[in-house]
């Protein structure tokens, strides 16, 4: 089976919204052994949508659309597809009940145009929406399959993972199993030759996906049954782990912060954070993990020197002699926040995120991350600036470096690149 992805929305054509749905769907389909030969983007125009759909159906077995299922006049995907396929619409009872329940919970009045969303193609397999109001569906006609999914990423992702993959499994001739490894500390170009022997494999297959600051490694096996496929995946996964070692921070996890919060819970430890250039980004990443309150009680954003001194007891002499962006200040911040927060571990970040504020001695992208466990302290110097205006990139990588430093300390791994605090205090 080969597929085409059609993203619907004038906002995509104008560049107002990035088409992350196509990337997500392409990766998921590839993991299922379904090749994506074409991707298209079309605006909210019924004639152009019909032409795009007819072209897609002429060259693909499966067409997946995203967007255009909502209540407004320009949401025309479903109606256009039904006309092209010669399929009538019907009102889906369960979809109507879910729509009314959704509005009832929010206390809003349902306008008549919202009921447009509960109309589905005759003979389709409905995908009920647990995160929004527009259901999706899949319909088969004349040997072709059209899957219609909503546009918002927070809706399309869980819908496809829950219903879309299950529906498409019926068209496969075996079972496909994937395992995702997340790696932090080695860039994609340096990582590739280390795992090249696995990238050349036909079954299981191994693919690298570069993310911001990290790399996702996906191992996929296809076999006649799940148990055999799992065993094939496991052999390759274990071999990759043996090659990469502690730069692999998790298996089938979503983020570094998820792993760090999990480790803190397992060990019964708490973490406190002190941030300057990241402005609370590290705290935000920690607190978006459910249950983080059990291990994270105290985080401060000490942007100004006087607040560093007042809240974290960073000595005035340290600030005057070495400056806010220095290993000495980072160490004092980590120690101070651990003590003030009554935590087992204190981690701090101070640096120059730019685009202004750098000097030849302390350029934009210079960041210090420090960690204190009560007995010992470490600090790591980072040079994160590459070129251009990269303020958010620097802030993001600084937060990830802090998380990885905590992870390594909790796992007993070497704190790569970090120096003992004693080196700066002799």
C-alpha positions in Angstrom: 0.0 0.0 0.0 1.3 3.5 -0.9 -0.1 6.7 0.5 -0.5 10.4 -0.1 -0.9 13.0 2.6 -3.1 16.0 1.8 -3.0 18.9 4.2 -6.0 21.3 3.9 -5.9 24.9 5.0 -5.2 28.3 3.5 -3.2 29.2 6.6 -0.7 26.4 5.7 -0.3 27.9 2.2 0.3 31.3 3.6 2.9 30.0 6.0 0.9 31.2 9.1 1.0 27.6 10.4 3.8 25.0 10.1 2.6 21.7 8.7 3.7 19.4 11.5 0.9 17.0 10.8 2.4 15.8 7.5 5.7 15.1 9.3 3.9 13.2 12.0 1.8 11.1 9.6 4.7 10.4 7.3 6.8 9.0 10.2 3.9 6.9 11.5 3.1 5.5 8.1 6.8 4.7 7.5 6.9 2.8 10.8 3.9 0.7 9.6 5.6 -0.1 6.3 3.3 2.2 4.2 5.3 4.3 1.8 4.4 8.0 1.3 5.0 8.9 -2.3 3.5 12.4 -2.4 2.5 15.2 0.0 0.2 18.0 -1.0 -1.1 21.2 0.6 -4.3 22.8 -0.7 -6.2 25.8 0.5 -9.9 26.0 1.7 -11.3 25.9 -1.8 -13.7 23.1 -2.9 -12.6 23.1 -6.6 -8.9 22.9 -5.9 -9.5 20.4 -3.1 -11.5 18.2 -5.4 -8.8 18.4 -8.1 -6.1 17.5 -5.5 -8.1 14.6 -4.2 -8.7 13.2 -7.7 -5.0 13.4 -8.5 -4.1 11.7 -5.2 -6.6 8.9 -5.6 -5.2 8.3 -9.1 -1.7 7.6 -7.8 -2.2 6.3 -4.2 -4.0 3.5 -2.5 -4.5 5.5 0.6 -5.1 9.2 0.9 -5.0 10.9 4.4 -6.3 14.4 4.8 -5.8 16.7 7.7 -7.9 19.7 8.4 -11.2 21.2 7.1 -13.5 19.1 9.4 -14.7 22.0 11.6 -17.9 24.0 11.8 -17.2 27.1 9.7 -18.1 27.7 6.0 -14.5 27.1 4.8 -14.3 23.6 6.4 -15.2 21.7 3.3 -13.0 18.6 3.3 -15.6 16.1 4.2 -18.3 17.4 1.9 -15.9 17.7 -1.0 -14.5 14.1 -0.5 -18.0 12.7 -0.3 -19.0 14.3 -3.6 -15.9 13.1 -5.3 -16.5 9.5 -4.0 -20.3 9.6 -4.6 -21.0 8.9 -0.9 -23.9 10.5 1.1 -23.6 11.9 4.6 -25.5 10.8 7.6 -25.8 12.1 11.2 -23.7 10.0 13.6 -25.6 9.6 16.9 -22.5 9.1 19.1 -20.7 12.0 17.5 -23.7 14.3 18.3 -23.8 13.1 21.9 -20.1 13.8 22.3 -20.4 17.2 20.7 -23.3 18.2 23.1 -21.4 16.8 26.1 -18.3 18.8 25.1 -20.3 22.0 25.0 -22.2 21.1 28.2 -18.9 20.8 30.1 -17.7 24.2 29.0 -21.1 25.9 29.6 -21.2 27.2 26.0 -24.3 27.3 23.7 -24.0 25.1 20.6 -24.5 27.2 17.5 -26.3 25.4 14.6 -23.2 25.2 12.4 -21.4 23.0 14.9 -23.8 20.1 14.1 -22.2 20.1 10.7 -19.3 18.2 12.3 -21.4 15.2 13.3 -22.3 14.4 9.7 -20.1 11.5 8.4 -19.9 9.5 5.2 -22.2 6.5 4.8 -20.3 3.3 5.4 -17.3 4.9 7.1 -15.4 3.8 10.2 -15.8 6.8 12.6 -12.9 8.0 14.7 -14.5 9.8 17.7 -12.6 12.9 18.9 -11.7 12.9 22.6 -9.8 16.2 22.4 -12.0 18.3 20.2 -15.4 18.5 18.5 -14.8 17.2 15.0 -14.6 13.4 14.5 -12.5 11.8 11.9 -13.2 8.8 9.8 -12.0 6.3 7.1 -14.0 5.3 4.1 -13.2 2.7 1.4 -14.5 3.0 -2.2 -13.5 1.1 -5.3 -10.3 -0.2 -3.8 -9.2 3.1 -2.5 -9.1 4.3 1.1 -9.6 7.9 2.3 -8.9 8.8 5.9 -10.1 12.2 7.1 -8.5 13.6 10.3 -8.8 17.0 12.1 -6.2 19.7 11.7 -5.2 20.7 15.2 -2.1 18.6 16.3 -3.5 18.0 19.8 -6.4 16.2 18.1 -4.9 14.5 15.1 -2.0 12.9 17.0 -4.1 11.0 19.6 -6.8 10.1 17.0 -4.3 8.6 14.6 -2.4 6.7 17.3 -5.6 5.3 18.8 -7.9 4.7 15.8 -5.9 5.4 12.6 -3.2 2.8 13.1 -5.7 0.2 14.2 -7.7 0.8 11.1 -4.7 0.6 8.8 -3.4 -2.6 10.4 -6.1 -4.6 8.5 -4.3 -3.8 5.3 -1.0 -5.1 6.4 0.4 -8.6 5.8 2.1 -8.9 9.2 2.7 -7.1 12.5 4.9 -4.0 12.7 6.5 -3.1 16.0 8.6 0.0 16.7 10.8 1.0 19.6 12.0 4.6 20.0 15.3 5.4 21.7 16.1 9.0 22.6 19.7 10.2 22.7 21.3 13.3 24.0 24.9 14.3 23.8 25.9 13.4 20.3 24.8 15.2 17.2 23.1 13.3 14.2 26.2 13.6 12.0 28.5 12.2 14.6 26.0 9.6 15.7 25.3 8.2 12.2 28.7 6.4 11.6 28.4 4.9 15.1 25.2 3.1 14.2 25.7 2.7 10.5 25.6 -1.1 10.5 22.0 -0.9 12.0 20.9 1.8 9.5 21.7 -0.6 6.7 19.4 -3.3 8.0 16.3 -4.3 6.0 14.4 -5.9 8.9 14.5 -4.5 11.5 15.0 -1.1 10.0 16.7 1.7 12.0 16.2 5.4 11.3 17.5 8.6 12.8 15.4 11.7 13.4 17.1 14.9 14.4 15.3 16.9 17.0 16.3 20.1 18.7 19.3 19.2 20.8 18.8 15.5 20.5 18.2 12.5 18.2 15.4 10.0 18.1 16.4 6.5 16.9 13.5 4.4 15.7 13.9 0.6 15.3 11.1 -1.1 13.4 10.5 -4.8 12.8 7.9 -6.5 10.7 7.0 -10.1 11.3 4.1 -12.5 11.2 3.3 -12.0 14.9 4.0 -9.4 17.6 6.2 -11.6 19.8 8.6 -12.3 17.0 8.7 -8.7 15.9 9.4 -7.6 19.5 12.2 -10.0 19.8 13.8 -8.7 16.6 13.5 -5.1 17.8 14.9 -6.0 21.2 18.1 -7.5 19.7 18.8 -4.4 17.6 17.8 -2.0 20.4 20.2 -3.7 22.9 23.0 -3.6 20.4 22.5 0.1 19.7 22.5 0.7 23.5 25.7 -1.2 23.8 27.4 1.0 21.2 26.0 4.4 22.5 26.1 3.8 26.2 24.8 6.5 28.5 23.9 9.0 25.8 20.7 7.0 25.3 18.5 8.6 28.0 15.3 6.6 27.4 13.3 4.0 25.6 9.8 4.9 24.4 9.8 8.1 26.4 8.8 11.6 25.3 11.5 13.9 26.9 14.5 14.4 29.2 12.2 16.0 31.8 10.0 12.9 31.8 13.0 10.7 32.6 14.4 13.1 35.2 11.0 13.3 37.1 10.8 9.5 36.9 14.2 9.0 38.3 13.6 11.6 41.1 10.4 9.7 42.1 12.2 6.3 42.0 14.9 7.6 44.3 12.7 9.6 46.6 14.7 12.8 45.9 13.7 16.4 45.2 15.1 19.0 42.9 15.2 22.8 43.1 16.1 25.1 40.2 17.6 28.6 39.8 17.5 30.2 36.4 18.8 33.4 34.9 19.1 33.4 31.0 16.5 30.6 30.6 13.8 32.7 32.5 11.9 29.8 34.0 12.1 27.5 30.9 13.7 24.6 33.0 10.9 24.9 35.6 8.3 24.9 32.9 9.6 21.7 31.3 9.7 20.0 34.7 6.2 21.0 35.7 4.6 19.9 32.4 5.2 16.4 33.5 2.2 15.0 35.5 3.2 14.3 39.1 6.2 16.6 39.1 5.0 18.3 42.3 6.2 15.2 44.2 9.8 16.0 43.4 9.9 19.7 42.4 8.8 22.3 45.0 11.0 25.3 44.5 12.2 27.1 41.4 13.3 30.7 41.1 14.1 33.1 38.2 16.9 35.3 39.4 17.5 37.5 36.4 19.1 40.5 38.2 22.2 40.4 40.3 20.5 41.8 43.4 18.0 39.0 43.3 20.7 36.4 43.0 22.3 37.9 46.1 19.0 38.3 48.0 17.2 35.0 47.1 20.2 32.7 46.6 22.8 34.3 48.8 25.3 34.6 46.0 28.1 36.6 47.6 28.4 40.2 46.4 32.1 39.7 46.1 31.6 36.8 43.6 29.3 38.9 41.5 31.7 41.8 41.5 34.8 39.8 40.8 33.6 37.2 38.3 30.3 38.5 37.1 26.8 37.0 36.8 27.9 34.8 33.9 30.7 32.8 35.5 31.2 29.3 37.0 31.6 30.8 40.4 28.2 32.4 40.3 26.6 29.3 38.8 28.0 27.2 41.6 26.7 29.7 44.3 23.3 29.7 42.7 23.1 25.9 42.7 24.1 25.7 46.3 21.8 28.5 47.3 18.7 27.2 45.6 19.3 23.7 47.1 19.4 25.1 50.6 16.5 27.6 50.2 14.3 24.9 48.6 15.3 22.2 51.1 16.0 19.9 48.1 18.3 17.0 47.6 19.7 18.5 44.4 20.0 22.1 43.2 20.7 23.0 39.6 21.3 26.5 38.1 21.7 28.1 34.8 23.3 31.5 34.0 24.5 32.8 30.6 24.1 35.2 27.7 21.3 34.2 25.4 21.7 37.2 23.1 21.3 38.6 20.6 23.0 41.4 22.5 25.0 41.5 25.7 28.1 39.5 24.6 31.7 40.6 24.8 34.9 39.1 23.3 35.6 37.6 26.8 32.0 36.4 27.3 30.3 36.0 23.9 26.6 35.3 23.2 26.0 31.6 23.8 28.3 31.3 26.8 26.3 29.5 29.5 27.2 27.9 32.8 25.1 25.0 34.3 25.9 23.9 37.8 24.7 21.1 40.0 24.9 20.6 43.8 24.0 17.6 45.8 24.9 18.9 49.3 28.3 17.3 49.4 29.7 18.0 46.0 29.1 20.5 43.2 29.9 20.6 39.6 29.8 23.2 36.8 29.7 22.9 33.0 30.7 25.5 30.6 28.7 25.6 27.3 29.4 27.5 24.1 26.0 27.3 22.4 26.1 30.2 19.9 26.5 29.3 16.2 25.3 32.2 14.0 22.4 34.6 13.7 19.7 35.3 16.2 19.4 32.1 18.2 18.2 33.3 21.6 15.5 30.6 21.9 17.9 27.9 20.7 20.4 28.8 23.3 17.8 28.9 26.1 16.4 25.5 25.0 19.7 23.8 24.9 20.8 25.3 28.2 17.7 23.8 29.8 18.3 20.4 28.2 21.9 20.5 29.4 20.7 21.1 32.9 18.3 18.2 32.7 20.9 15.9 31.4 23.3 16.9 34.1 20.7 15.9 36.7 19.9 12.7 34.9 23.6 11.7 34.8 24.0 12.4 38.6 20.9 10.3 39.4 22.1 7.4 37.3 25.6 7.6 38.5 27.0 8.3 35.0 30.0 10.5 34.3 29.1 14.2 34.2 30.7 14.7 30.8 32.2 18.1 30.4 31.6 19.2 34.0 34.3 20.2 36.4 34.3 19.9 40.2 33.3 23.0 42.0 36.5 22.7 44.0 38.5 23.6 40.8 37.1 27.1 41.0 37.3 27.6 44.7 40.9 26.8 45.5 
